[in-house]
């Protein structure tokens, strides 16, 4: 019983074409090299598909052969036990089971696993880490999407007074004025507690008191209180890292934070929590919630007008990441 193979002597990379013979008394012979070894002294690798079978001898000598079927026949005739790995590999039932297991595992990791990790980490990250991350993110956004605000000083002072009432003059919160024609009417919260307010959003508020802007700021503060943004970013990072690990592409992890902050789509649960928080804050300040509903309408009208002309603006506007606009307008108009 013979097979054709390639022999490597362990001393150089040169390969030698040889004929390997298996005898009935369970020995391996290679006449060209004077090899005569009992099979008990050698190691034959488990079959994996049609990859070359490796036979290891003493002194670092290795033999590779593509004649897997013939090797299986020889081992079977000599009554040498074979591993069940190859049988499992060839089983379509096992293959389907493996695929299903992988799909379930990935789904769990990207849903419940990511949710648990995001909730756990969001409540344990030190403030210094959040401050540094937010500072670096704002700096990056200033280079790419954001520009200097064109609001008048009087308008800024007016908004800051409203903001200080909303935050009870808590210095932990900071308000940053910017503009961004590309992003359009928008406002977003950084993990540190800083809020970025864009001119385009302010210009849409038809109320001279800017109570619509205040309502948006209250909504964003709600996202911060419940750590929605941070949880979404962590979950997104986990998903990106997990997929990158599977695909071998880790370059996308480096730039995820700035993009996630301005385009993250919160879950319906997060939106309901933030809306209820905004409602309670407006009530606390004795401001009718209808002003926020009016703001929603203005942003919605703006989005419809600009969506066809400049879709890159529409996808960044404040309502694009806040689903069920009509229901939310009705929610605030009830009061």
C-alpha positions as YAML, in Angstrom:
chain: A
units: angstrom
residues:
- id: 1
  name: UNK
  ca: [0.00, 0.00, 0.00]
- id: 2
  name: UNK
  ca: [1.76, 3.08, -1.27]
- id: 3
  name: UNK
  ca: [1.15, 6.83, -1.59]
- id: 4
  name: UNK
  ca: [2.97, 9.65, -3.33]
- id: 5
  name: UNK
  ca: [4.22, 12.39, -1.07]
- id: 6
  name: UNK
  ca: [6.67, 15.23, -0.50]
- id: 7
  name: UNK
  ca: [9.36, 14.82, 2.14]
- id: 8
  name: UNK
  ca: [11.05, 17.61, 4.10]
- id: 9
  name: UNK
  ca: [14.16, 16.55, 5.97]
- id: 10
  name: UNK
  ca: [13.92, 19.30, 8.62]
- id: 11
  name: UNK
  ca: [17.34, 20.68, 7.66]
- id: 12
  name: UNK
  ca: [16.36, 22.72, 4.61]
- id: 13
  name: UNK
  ca: [13.26, 23.96, 2.79]
- id: 14
  name: UNK
  ca: [13.90, 21.69, -0.15]
- id: 15
  name: UNK
  ca: [11.19, 19.18, -0.87]
- id: 16
  name: UNK
  ca: [11.77, 15.64, -2.12]
- id: 17
  name: UNK
  ca: [9.23, 13.62, -4.09]
- id: 18
  name: UNK
  ca: [9.00, 10.20, -2.47]
- id: 19
  name: UNK
  ca: [6.90, 7.04, -2.42]
- id: 20
  name: UNK
  ca: [5.69, 6.07, 1.06]
- id: 21
  name: UNK
  ca: [4.83, 2.44, 1.69]
- id: 22
  name: UNK
  ca: [2.68, 1.14, 4.54]
- id: 23
  name: UNK
  ca: [3.34, -2.54, 5.35]
- id: 24
  name: UNK
  ca: [0.95, -5.09, 6.77]
- id: 25
  name: UNK
  ca: [2.99, -5.28, 9.95]
- id: 26
  name: UNK
  ca: [2.25, -1.58, 10.50]
- id: 27
  name: UNK
  ca: [5.49, 0.01, 9.43]
- id: 28
  name: UNK
  ca: [6.26, 3.00, 7.22]
- id: 29
  name: UNK
  ca: [8.96, 2.62, 4.56]
- id: 30
  name: UNK
  ca: [10.69, 5.23, 2.37]
- id: 31
  name: UNK
  ca: [13.42, 3.37, 0.55]
- id: 32
  name: UNK
  ca: [15.07, 6.47, -0.98]
- id: 33
  name: UNK
  ca: [15.92, 7.75, 2.50]
- id: 34
  name: UNK
  ca: [16.34, 4.44, 4.28]
- id: 35
  name: UNK
  ca: [13.35, 5.09, 6.54]
- id: 36
  name: UNK
  ca: [11.73, 2.12, 8.22]
- id: 37
  name: UNK
  ca: [9.59, 3.17, 11.19]
- id: 38
  name: UNK
  ca: [6.76, 1.47, 13.08]
- id: 39
  name: UNK
  ca: [3.51, 3.41, 12.77]
- id: 40
  name: UNK
  ca: [3.38, 3.68, 16.55]
- id: 41
  name: UNK
  ca: [6.39, 6.02, 16.38]
- id: 42
  name: UNK
  ca: [4.92, 8.45, 13.85]
- id: 43
  name: UNK
  ca: [2.11, 11.00, 13.94]
- id: 44
  name: UNK
  ca: [-0.46, 11.27, 11.16]
- id: 45
  name: UNK
  ca: [-2.50, 14.49, 11.20]
- id: 46
  name: UNK
  ca: [-6.30, 14.42, 11.31]
- id: 47
  name: UNK
  ca: [-7.95, 14.90, 7.97]
- id: 48
  name: UNK
  ca: [-9.44, 18.36, 7.39]
- id: 49
  name: UNK
  ca: [-11.19, 18.53, 4.05]
- id: 50
  name: UNK
  ca: [-8.77, 18.16, 1.16]
- id: 51
  name: UNK
  ca: [-5.80, 19.84, 2.82]
- id: 52
  name: UNK
  ca: [-2.51, 17.96, 2.66]
- id: 53
  name: UNK
  ca: [-2.16, 15.24, 5.25]
- id: 54
  name: UNK
  ca: [0.98, 15.65, 7.35]
- id: 55
  name: UNK
  ca: [3.02, 12.70, 8.64]
- id: 56
  name: UNK
  ca: [5.64, 13.55, 11.26]
- id: 57
  name: UNK
  ca: [8.67, 11.35, 11.90]
- id: 58
  name: UNK
  ca: [11.57, 11.68, 14.28]
- id: 59
  name: UNK
  ca: [14.44, 14.14, 13.73]
- id: 60
  name: UNK
  ca: [12.03, 16.74, 12.33]
- id: 61
  name: UNK
  ca: [11.23, 14.85, 9.15]
- id: 62
  name: UNK
  ca: [7.80, 15.76, 7.74]
- id: 63
  name: UNK
  ca: [5.87, 14.20, 4.90]
- id: 64
  name: UNK
  ca: [2.92, 15.80, 3.09]
- id: 65
  name: UNK
  ca: [0.50, 14.02, 0.82]
- id: 66
  name: UNK
  ca: [-2.67, 15.00, -1.03]
- id: 67
  name: UNK
  ca: [-3.85, 11.39, -1.28]
- id: 68
  name: UNK
  ca: [-6.24, 11.66, 1.65]
- id: 69
  name: UNK
  ca: [-8.68, 9.00, 0.48]
- id: 70
  name: UNK
  ca: [-5.92, 6.46, -0.02]
- id: 71
  name: UNK
  ca: [-4.46, 7.26, 3.43]
- id: 72
  name: UNK
  ca: [-7.92, 6.72, 4.96]
- id: 73
  name: UNK
  ca: [-8.18, 3.35, 3.18]
- id: 74
  name: UNK
  ca: [-4.74, 2.31, 4.44]
- id: 75
  name: UNK
  ca: [-5.49, 3.32, 8.03]
- id: 76
  name: UNK
  ca: [-8.81, 1.55, 7.86]
- id: 77
  name: UNK
  ca: [-7.30, -1.65, 6.48]
- id: 78
  name: UNK
  ca: [-4.66, -1.59, 9.20]
- id: 79
  name: UNK
  ca: [-7.44, -1.00, 11.77]
- id: 80
  name: UNK
  ca: [-5.87, 2.24, 12.99]
- id: 81
  name: UNK
  ca: [-8.47, 4.48, 14.71]
- id: 82
  name: UNK
  ca: [-9.22, 7.74, 12.90]
- id: 83
  name: UNK
  ca: [-10.58, 10.95, 14.39]
- id: 84
  name: UNK
  ca: [-14.23, 11.81, 13.92]
- id: 85
  name: UNK
  ca: [-13.42, 15.40, 12.99]
- id: 86
  name: UNK
  ca: [-13.45, 14.72, 9.27]
- id: 87
  name: UNK
  ca: [-16.79, 12.96, 9.52]
- id: 88
  name: UNK
  ca: [-18.25, 15.94, 11.31]
- id: 89
  name: UNK
  ca: [-16.80, 18.26, 8.71]
- id: 90
  name: UNK
  ca: [-18.45, 16.29, 5.92]
- id: 91
  name: UNK
  ca: [-21.84, 16.17, 7.67]
- id: 92
  name: UNK
  ca: [-24.31, 18.73, 6.24]
- id: 93
  name: UNK
  ca: [-26.32, 18.55, 9.47]
- id: 94
  name: UNK
  ca: [-23.25, 19.50, 11.49]
- id: 95
  name: UNK
  ca: [-22.44, 22.28, 9.01]
- id: 96
  name: UNK
  ca: [-25.94, 23.73, 9.32]
- id: 97
  name: UNK
  ca: [-25.78, 23.44, 13.10]
- id: 98
  name: UNK
  ca: [-22.43, 25.28, 13.11]
- id: 99
  name: UNK
  ca: [-23.76, 28.07, 10.90]
- id: 100
  name: UNK
  ca: [-26.86, 28.46, 13.07]
- id: 101
  name: UNK
  ca: [-24.73, 28.56, 16.22]
- id: 102
  name: UNK
  ca: [-22.48, 31.24, 14.74]
- id: 103
  name: UNK
  ca: [-25.46, 33.35, 13.61]
- id: 104
  name: UNK
  ca: [-27.09, 33.10, 17.05]
- id: 105
  name: UNK
  ca: [-23.82, 33.99, 18.78]
- id: 106
  name: UNK
  ca: [-23.20, 37.02, 16.55]
- id: 107
  name: UNK
  ca: [-26.81, 38.18, 16.95]
- id: 108
  name: UNK
  ca: [-26.56, 37.88, 20.72]
- id: 109
  name: UNK
  ca: [-23.25, 39.75, 20.82]
- id: 110
  name: UNK
  ca: [-24.61, 42.61, 18.70]
- id: 111
  name: UNK
  ca: [-27.87, 42.92, 20.65]
- id: 112
  name: UNK
  ca: [-28.21, 41.75, 24.23]
- id: 113
  name: UNK
  ca: [-24.49, 41.37, 24.78]
- id: 114
  name: UNK
  ca: [-23.75, 44.84, 23.42]
- id: 115
  name: UNK
  ca: [-26.67, 46.33, 25.37]
- id: 116
  name: UNK
  ca: [-25.46, 44.83, 28.64]
- id: 117
  name: UNK
  ca: [-21.88, 45.96, 28.03]
- id: 118
  name: UNK
  ca: [-23.01, 49.47, 27.05]
- id: 119
  name: UNK
  ca: [-25.14, 49.85, 30.19]
- id: 120
  name: UNK
  ca: [-22.35, 48.50, 32.37]
- id: 121
  name: UNK
  ca: [-19.61, 50.71, 30.94]
- id: 122
  name: UNK
  ca: [-21.72, 53.88, 30.64]
- id: 123
  name: UNK
  ca: [-22.24, 53.93, 34.40]
- id: 124
  name: UNK
  ca: [-18.61, 53.26, 35.24]
- id: 125
  name: UNK
  ca: [-16.51, 55.36, 32.90]
- id: 126
  name: UNK
  ca: [-14.74, 58.14, 34.85]
- id: 127
  name: UNK
  ca: [-15.73, 61.73, 34.09]
- id: 128
  name: UNK
  ca: [-12.16, 62.56, 33.09]
- id: 129
  name: UNK
  ca: [-12.36, 59.98, 30.32]
- id: 130
  name: UNK
  ca: [-15.63, 61.44, 29.05]
- id: 131
  name: UNK
  ca: [-14.22, 64.98, 29.18]
- id: 132
  name: UNK
  ca: [-11.12, 64.03, 27.20]
- id: 133
  name: UNK
  ca: [-13.10, 62.07, 24.63]
- id: 134
  name: UNK
  ca: [-15.57, 64.93, 24.17]
- id: 135
  name: UNK
  ca: [-12.82, 67.53, 23.86]
- id: 136
  name: UNK
  ca: [-11.05, 65.49, 21.19]
- id: 137
  name: UNK
  ca: [-14.33, 64.83, 19.38]
- id: 138
  name: UNK
  ca: [-15.36, 68.48, 19.29]
- id: 139
  name: UNK
  ca: [-11.91, 69.39, 18.01]
- id: 140
  name: UNK
  ca: [-12.25, 66.83, 15.22]
- id: 141
  name: UNK
  ca: [-15.75, 68.03, 14.32]
- id: 142
  name: UNK
  ca: [-14.52, 71.63, 14.20]
- id: 143
  name: UNK
  ca: [-12.06, 70.55, 11.53]
- id: 144
  name: UNK
  ca: [-14.58, 68.70, 9.41]
- id: 145
  name: UNK
  ca: [-18.25, 69.63, 9.89]
- id: 146
  name: UNK
  ca: [-18.56, 72.60, 12.24]
- id: 147
  name: UNK
  ca: [-17.89, 76.31, 11.72]
- id: 148
  name: UNK
  ca: [-17.88, 79.45, 13.85]
- id: 149
  name: UNK
  ca: [-21.34, 80.60, 14.95]
- id: 150
  name: UNK
  ca: [-22.85, 83.64, 13.25]
- id: 151
  name: UNK
  ca: [-25.35, 84.37, 16.00]
- id: 152
  name: UNK
  ca: [-25.30, 87.85, 17.46]
- id: 153
  name: UNK
  ca: [-24.00, 88.33, 20.99]
- id: 154
  name: UNK
  ca: [-27.47, 89.34, 22.14]
- id: 155
  name: UNK
  ca: [-28.95, 86.13, 20.77]
- id: 156
  name: UNK
  ca: [-26.23, 84.05, 22.43]
- id: 157
  name: UNK
  ca: [-26.83, 85.77, 25.75]
- id: 158
  name: UNK
  ca: [-30.56, 85.11, 25.42]
- id: 159
  name: UNK
  ca: [-29.97, 81.40, 24.80]
- id: 160
  name: UNK
  ca: [-27.39, 81.14, 27.59]
- id: 161
  name: UNK
  ca: [-29.90, 82.56, 30.08]
- id: 162
  name: UNK
  ca: [-32.38, 79.87, 29.07]
- id: 163
  name: UNK
  ca: [-29.66, 77.24, 29.23]
- id: 164
  name: UNK
  ca: [-28.62, 78.30, 32.74]
- id: 165
  name: UNK
  ca: [-32.23, 78.03, 33.90]
- id: 166
  name: UNK
  ca: [-32.45, 74.57, 32.37]
- id: 167
  name: UNK
  ca: [-29.25, 73.41, 34.07]
- id: 168
  name: UNK
  ca: [-29.76, 75.36, 37.32]
- id: 169
  name: UNK
  ca: [-26.43, 77.10, 36.61]
- id: 170
  name: UNK
  ca: [-24.63, 73.78, 36.96]
- id: 171
  name: UNK
  ca: [-21.13, 74.44, 35.59]
- id: 172
  name: UNK
  ca: [-20.88, 70.79, 34.63]
- id: 173
  name: UNK
  ca: [-22.96, 71.61, 31.56]
- id: 174
  name: UNK
  ca: [-21.52, 73.74, 28.78]
- id: 175
  name: UNK
  ca: [-23.14, 75.13, 25.66]
- id: 176
  name: UNK
  ca: [-21.15, 75.51, 22.43]
- id: 177
  name: UNK
  ca: [-22.41, 77.65, 19.56]
- id: 178
  name: UNK
  ca: [-21.51, 76.47, 16.07]
- id: 179
  name: UNK
  ca: [-22.88, 76.53, 12.53]
- id: 180
  name: UNK
  ca: [-22.92, 73.83, 9.90]
- id: 181
  name: UNK
  ca: [-24.72, 74.22, 6.57]
- id: 182
  name: UNK
  ca: [-23.91, 70.59, 5.83]
- id: 183
  name: UNK
  ca: [-25.55, 69.27, 8.98]
- id: 184
  name: UNK
  ca: [-28.47, 71.70, 8.92]
- id: 185
  name: UNK
  ca: [-30.69, 72.32, 11.97]
- id: 186
  name: UNK
  ca: [-29.13, 70.22, 14.68]
- id: 187
  name: UNK
  ca: [-28.10, 69.98, 18.32]
- id: 188
  name: UNK
  ca: [-26.30, 67.13, 20.01]
- id: 189
  name: UNK
  ca: [-24.93, 66.21, 23.41]
- id: 190
  name: UNK
  ca: [-21.32, 65.19, 24.00]
- id: 191
  name: UNK
  ca: [-20.58, 62.47, 26.58]
- id: 192
  name: UNK
  ca: [-19.08, 65.07, 28.94]
- id: 193
  name: UNK
  ca: [-22.33, 67.02, 29.33]
- id: 194
  name: UNK
  ca: [-21.51, 69.65, 26.70]
- id: 195
  name: UNK
  ca: [-24.20, 70.51, 24.17]
- id: 196
  name: UNK
  ca: [-23.42, 71.73, 20.66]
- id: 197
  name: UNK
  ca: [-26.15, 74.02, 19.29]
- id: 198
  name: UNK
  ca: [-26.10, 74.94, 15.60]
- id: 199
  name: UNK
  ca: [-27.22, 78.31, 14.21]
- id: 200
  name: UNK
  ca: [-29.42, 76.56, 11.67]
- id: 201
  name: UNK
  ca: [-31.61, 75.22, 14.48]
- id: 202
  name: UNK
  ca: [-31.87, 78.62, 16.17]
- id: 203
  name: UNK
  ca: [-32.91, 80.32, 12.93]
- id: 204
  name: UNK
  ca: [-35.89, 77.96, 12.61]
- id: 205
  name: UNK
  ca: [-37.40, 78.94, 15.96]
- id: 206
  name: UNK
  ca: [-40.23, 81.35, 15.18]
- id: 207
  name: UNK
  ca: [-40.81, 82.14, 18.84]
- id: 208
  name: UNK
  ca: [-39.08, 85.40, 19.91]
- id: 209
  name: UNK
  ca: [-38.40, 83.88, 23.33]
- id: 210
  name: UNK
  ca: [-36.68, 80.88, 21.71]
- id: 211
  name: UNK
  ca: [-38.65, 78.43, 23.83]
- id: 212
  name: UNK
  ca: [-38.46, 75.94, 20.97]
- id: 213
  name: UNK
  ca: [-34.66, 75.98, 21.22]
- id: 214
  name: UNK
  ca: [-35.00, 75.55, 24.98]
- id: 215
  name: UNK
  ca: [-37.20, 72.49, 24.41]
- id: 216
  name: UNK
  ca: [-34.55, 70.94, 22.15]
- id: 217
  name: UNK
  ca: [-31.86, 71.64, 24.75]
- id: 218
  name: UNK
  ca: [-34.07, 70.01, 27.41]
- id: 219
  name: UNK
  ca: [-34.46, 66.96, 25.18]
- id: 220
  name: UNK
  ca: [-30.69, 66.72, 24.69]
- id: 221
  name: UNK
  ca: [-30.17, 67.12, 28.43]
- id: 222
  name: UNK
  ca: [-32.51, 64.17, 28.90]
- id: 223
  name: UNK
  ca: [-30.32, 62.08, 26.63]
- id: 224
  name: UNK
  ca: [-27.37, 62.99, 28.84]
- id: 225
  name: UNK
  ca: [-29.19, 62.27, 32.11]
- id: 226
  name: UNK
  ca: [-30.05, 58.77, 30.90]
- id: 227
  name: UNK
  ca: [-26.66, 58.39, 29.15]
- id: 228
  name: UNK
  ca: [-28.35, 57.53, 25.87]
- id: 229
  name: UNK
  ca: [-25.63, 58.95, 23.66]
- id: 230
  name: UNK
  ca: [-22.85, 57.28, 25.60]
- id: 231
  name: UNK
  ca: [-24.64, 53.93, 25.57]
- id: 232
  name: UNK
  ca: [-25.28, 54.19, 21.83]
- id: 233
  name: UNK
  ca: [-21.66, 55.08, 21.14]
- id: 234
  name: UNK
  ca: [-20.36, 52.22, 23.29]
- id: 235
  name: UNK
  ca: [-22.76, 49.79, 21.66]
- id: 236
  name: UNK
  ca: [-21.80, 51.02, 18.21]
- id: 237
  name: UNK
  ca: [-18.12, 50.72, 19.05]
- id: 238
  name: UNK
  ca: [-18.60, 47.20, 20.36]
- id: 239
  name: UNK
  ca: [-20.45, 46.22, 17.19]
- id: 240
  name: UNK
  ca: [-17.80, 47.84, 14.99]
- id: 241
  name: UNK
  ca: [-14.96, 46.22, 16.91]
- id: 242
  name: UNK
  ca: [-16.68, 42.83, 16.83]
- id: 243
  name: UNK
  ca: [-17.28, 43.00, 13.09]
- id: 244
  name: UNK
  ca: [-13.77, 44.34, 12.52]
- id: 245
  name: UNK
  ca: [-12.37, 41.40, 14.48]
- id: 246
  name: UNK
  ca: [-14.30, 38.97, 12.33]
- id: 247
  name: UNK
  ca: [-13.41, 40.66, 9.04]
- id: 248
  name: UNK
  ca: [-9.90, 41.68, 10.05]
- id: 249
  name: UNK
  ca: [-10.48, 45.39, 9.31]
- id: 250
  name: UNK
  ca: [-9.85, 47.53, 12.41]
- id: 251
  name: UNK
  ca: [-9.32, 50.87, 10.64]
- id: 252
  name: UNK
  ca: [-12.97, 51.89, 11.03]
- id: 253
  name: UNK
  ca: [-12.79, 51.81, 14.84]
- id: 254
  name: UNK
  ca: [-10.50, 54.83, 14.98]
- id: 255
  name: UNK
  ca: [-12.97, 57.29, 13.44]
- id: 256
  name: UNK
  ca: [-16.27, 56.03, 14.86]
- id: 257
  name: UNK
  ca: [-16.83, 58.53, 17.71]
- id: 258
  name: UNK
  ca: [-17.28, 61.83, 15.82]
- id: 259
  name: UNK
  ca: [-19.62, 60.24, 13.28]
- id: 260
  name: UNK
  ca: [-21.59, 58.37, 15.94]
- id: 261
  name: UNK
  ca: [-22.20, 61.52, 17.95]
- id: 262
  name: UNK
  ca: [-23.92, 63.38, 15.12]
- id: 263
  name: UNK
  ca: [-25.68, 60.53, 13.34]
- id: 264
  name: UNK
  ca: [-26.61, 57.99, 16.03]
- id: 265
  name: UNK
  ca: [-30.23, 56.91, 15.75]
- id: 266
  name: UNK
  ca: [-31.57, 56.47, 19.25]
- id: 267
  name: UNK
  ca: [-33.98, 53.68, 20.02]
- id: 268
  name: UNK
  ca: [-37.67, 54.42, 20.49]
- id: 269
  name: UNK
  ca: [-37.23, 53.76, 24.22]
- id: 270
  name: UNK
  ca: [-34.49, 56.38, 24.43]
- id: 271
  name: UNK
  ca: [-36.60, 58.92, 22.55]
- id: 272
  name: UNK
  ca: [-39.61, 58.39, 24.80]
- id: 273
  name: UNK
  ca: [-37.43, 58.87, 27.89]
- id: 274
  name: UNK
  ca: [-35.83, 62.04, 26.50]
- id: 275
  name: UNK
  ca: [-39.22, 63.44, 25.44]
- id: 276
  name: UNK
  ca: [-40.72, 62.81, 28.87]
- id: 277
  name: UNK
  ca: [-37.70, 64.44, 30.48]
- id: 278
  name: UNK
  ca: [-38.03, 67.48, 28.21]
- id: 279
  name: UNK
  ca: [-41.72, 67.68, 29.07]
- id: 280
  name: UNK
  ca: [-40.99, 67.65, 32.82]
- id: 281
  name: UNK
  ca: [-38.27, 70.30, 32.45]
- id: 282
  name: UNK
  ca: [-40.53, 72.61, 30.45]
- id: 283
  name: UNK
  ca: [-43.22, 72.22, 33.09]
- id: 284
  name: UNK
  ca: [-40.68, 73.00, 35.81]
- id: 285
  name: UNK
  ca: [-39.80, 76.21, 33.99]
- id: 286
  name: UNK
  ca: [-43.51, 76.99, 33.43]
- id: 287
  name: UNK
  ca: [-43.12, 76.91, 29.65]
- id: 288
  name: UNK
  ca: [-45.88, 75.33, 27.50]
- id: 289
  name: UNK
  ca: [-44.57, 72.21, 25.70]
- id: 290
  name: UNK
  ca: [-46.32, 73.37, 22.52]
- id: 291
  name: UNK
  ca: [-43.25, 75.47, 21.72]
- id: 292
  name: UNK
  ca: [-41.21, 72.30, 21.26]
- id: 293
  name: UNK
  ca: [-43.98, 70.84, 19.10]
- id: 294
  name: UNK
  ca: [-43.83, 73.98, 16.93]
- id: 295
  name: UNK
  ca: [-40.08, 73.56, 16.67]
- id: 296
  name: UNK
  ca: [-40.56, 70.00, 15.47]
- id: 297
  name: UNK
  ca: [-42.92, 71.26, 12.76]
- id: 298
  name: UNK
  ca: [-40.42, 73.89, 11.60]
- id: 299
  name: UNK
  ca: [-37.61, 71.35, 11.35]
- id: 300
  name: UNK
  ca: [-39.87, 68.89, 9.54]
- id: 301
  name: UNK
  ca: [-40.87, 71.54, 6.99]
- id: 302
  name: UNK
  ca: [-37.24, 72.52, 6.50]
- id: 303
  name: UNK
  ca: [-36.24, 68.90, 5.96]
- id: 304
  name: UNK
  ca: [-38.89, 68.33, 3.32]
- id: 305
  name: UNK
  ca: [-37.83, 71.44, 1.39]
- id: 306
  name: UNK
  ca: [-34.13, 70.64, 1.44]
- id: 307
  name: UNK
  ca: [-34.19, 66.82, 1.20]
- id: 308
  name: UNK
  ca: [-34.53, 66.73, -2.59]
- id: 309
  name: UNK
  ca: [-31.90, 69.42, -3.19]
- id: 310
  name: UNK
  ca: [-29.30, 68.52, -0.61]
- id: 311
  name: UNK
  ca: [-29.81, 65.01, 0.81]
- id: 312
  name: UNK
  ca: [-26.54, 65.25, 2.73]
- id: 313
  name: UNK
  ca: [-28.08, 67.99, 4.86]
- id: 314
  name: UNK
  ca: [-31.37, 66.20, 5.40]
- id: 315
  name: UNK
  ca: [-29.73, 63.08, 6.77]
- id: 316
  name: UNK
  ca: [-27.96, 65.06, 9.52]
- id: 317
  name: UNK
  ca: [-30.83, 67.22, 10.71]
- id: 318
  name: UNK
  ca: [-32.16, 66.82, 14.21]
- id: 319
  name: UNK
  ca: [-35.34, 64.96, 13.30]
- id: 320
  name: UNK
  ca: [-33.59, 62.47, 11.03]
- id: 321
  name: UNK
  ca: [-32.41, 60.54, 14.09]
- id: 322
  name: UNK
  ca: [-35.69, 61.03, 15.98]
- id: 323
  name: UNK
  ca: [-38.42, 58.76, 14.57]
- id: 324
  name: UNK
  ca: [-42.24, 59.14, 14.73]
- id: 325
  name: UNK
  ca: [-42.21, 62.94, 14.43]
- id: 326
  name: UNK
  ca: [-46.01, 63.25, 14.12]
- id: 327
  name: UNK
  ca: [-46.59, 61.23, 17.30]
- id: 328
  name: UNK
  ca: [-44.10, 63.34, 19.18]
- id: 329
  name: UNK
  ca: [-45.65, 66.58, 17.97]
- id: 330
  name: UNK
  ca: [-49.03, 65.30, 19.18]
- id: 331
  name: UNK
  ca: [-47.43, 64.34, 22.50]
- id: 332
  name: UNK
  ca: [-46.23, 67.88, 23.20]
- id: 333
  name: UNK
  ca: [-49.39, 69.51, 21.84]
- id: 334
  name: UNK
  ca: [-51.56, 67.67, 24.35]
- id: 335
  name: UNK
  ca: [-50.31, 69.83, 27.16]
...
